[in-house]
């Protein structure tokens, strides 16, 4: 699961993931930290 989450996050930048919901790069940096914690936990 950890590897899957990492791959999804990496591809979330160029590709819009269903879980991310169109997240702009600027917001991704701020929200990325929050979402990263939740996805990893």
C-alpha positions in Angstrom: 0.0 0.0 0.0 2.8 2.4 0.8 4.4 2.0 -2.6 1.0 2.4 -4.3 0.3 5.7 -2.4 3.8 7.0 -3.4 3.2 6.2 -7.0 -0.2 7.9 -7.0 1.1 11.0 -5.4 3.9 11.3 -7.9 1.6 10.8 -10.8 -0.9 13.2 -9.2 1.1 16.1 -10.5 0.9 15.5 -14.2 -2.2 13.4 -14.0 -5.3 14.2 -11.9 -6.0 11.4 -9.6 -9.6 10.6 -8.5 -8.6 10.9 -4.9 -6.8 14.2 -5.3 -9.6 16.0 -7.2 -7.9 18.5 -9.5 -5.3 19.9 -7.1 -3.3 22.9 -8.4 0.5 22.8 -7.9 0.4 25.7 -5.5 -2.2 24.1 -3.3 -0.6 20.7 -3.7 2.5 22.0 -1.9 0.4 23.2 1.1 -2.2 20.4 0.9 0.4 17.9 -0.1 1.9 17.8 3.4 -1.5 17.3 4.9 -2.6 14.7 2.4 0.7 13.0 2.5 0.4 12.4 6.2 -3.1 11.0 5.8 -2.3 8.8 2.9 0.8 7.4 4.5 -0.9 6.7 7.9 
